[in-house]
Structure formats: C-alpha cells, structure tokens
Amino acid sequence: MSDDDNLNLNEFDENAGQESGGEEVPETPRSARDLEAVYDIPVQVAAVLGKSTMQVSQLLKLGRGAVVELDRKVGEAIDIYVNNRLVARGEVVVVEDRLGVTMTEIIKSERS
C-alpha cells in the first residue's frame, strides 16, 4: 500500500453527519429525553366511523331521529386520523361510560 492509500480517520470525523451533497444529516434521537420538546405539542385525533354523501336538499330534510347510512359495515375497522392524516385503523371500545378506540393496525405512509 502506498501513502495515498492510507485512510485518515480525522477526515471521516470532519465529514460525519454530512451527505455527499454537503447537507447535514440529523442524528437519530438516543432516548425519550431527546423528544421532550415535542411532548407538549397538541395534536387533533379523529376516529371516523364512516362517511356518507348526500345533497344539501336531503340534508336539510333530516330531522331528529333521522338515520344516516354510513359506508362501513358493523365490525369493520374505523379510520384513525392524527392532524388530518390517516395513521391507523381500529375498533370502537367502551371504557366505563365513554367510547374509545383501540388501534389494531398502524398505517405506514410513504413520505415525499
């Protein structure tokens, strides 16, 4: 091996955390403590039982006790959205005297 073939480890340390384009690559969080800054950020969670489409004239005719048929069947998973993004599917559960949702499937979305 010639001197040109020897690797200088200091060169790698200086370039650590950079891609070939020179952009910084963020480090992976090492612990839950690294995420403390985001713990207090509020998010909106919505559990969608189903959807229905109708004309405004039909909507205006609805009265107390009217039934709106949804596009889901009994026992079918519901959609769980966080900040208007579908993140999971789940089932409706009863917790004491309230409704709740248990997640049965996490939806992995491809980031663009």
N, C-alpha and C positions, 0 to 999 in steps of 0.2 A: 504494500500500500504506500502511495506517495503522501506527502504532507497535504496535498489538495484533497485527498480522500478522507482525511480525518474530520470528524464532526466536532464542532464547537458547541457544547451544551448551552453556553450563555446566549448564543443566537436563538435557540429554541425558547429560552425563558423570556427573552425580549418580545418574541412573536407569539407567546402563549396567549390564547383568548382572541386571536385575530384570524380571520379567514384569509384566503389568498387575495381577496379584494381589499384588504386592509380594514374591514369593518370589525368592530368589537363584537365578540360572541358573548352573550350574557352567561354567567356561571349558573349552574344548577343549584337551587336552594339546598342547603345542607340539613336544615331542620325546620320544625314548625315555627321556631322563634324568628326565622328569616321572613316568615309570612305575616308576622304580627301587624304590619302596616295595612294589610288588606282586610283584617278581621272585622273592622267596624264599617266597612262599605256596605250600604244597604243594597239588596237585590230584590227584584219582584219575582215571586214564584207563582205560577198559574197551573192548575190542574184542569185540563179540558176534557169534559165528559164526552163531548161530541159536538157536531155542528149541524146547522140546518140553513137552507136558503129559501127565502120567500120574498114575494113582492111586498112593497110598502102597504098596498091596499089590504093584503092579507094580514099583515102585522097590526094594522090599525083596527081590524075586526076582532082581534084577540081580546078576551075578557078574563075576569077572574075564573080560575079553574080550567082554562084552556090548556090543552096538551100540545106541545111542540115536539114532533118526532125528530129524533137525532139520527145521525148516520152511523151510530155504533150499536152493537148488539149487547145484550146482557152478558156479562162475564168477559167482554173484550177489554183489552188493556186501554187505559186512558193515556193521553199525552201530557207530559210534564215539561213546562217551559220555564226557563230562567232568563229574565230580561228579554223576553220575546224570542228566545232561541230554544228549539226543541233539544232537550238534554237527556230525557229518559222516558220510559213508559212504566206504568204501574197499575196498581189496583186500589180501589176505594176500600178503606177500613173504617171501623167505628172505634174511637178512643174515648171511653167514658160516654159523654153525651154529645160528642163532636165528631164530624167527619174528618178523615185524614187520608193520606196517600202513602202507600208503601211502594218503593221503586223495585221493579222486577227486571228491568233491562236498561242499561246505560247506552245512550246513542252516541256513537263516536262520529263527529263531523270532521270533514277534511277542511283544514284551514287554508285559506288562499293567500 
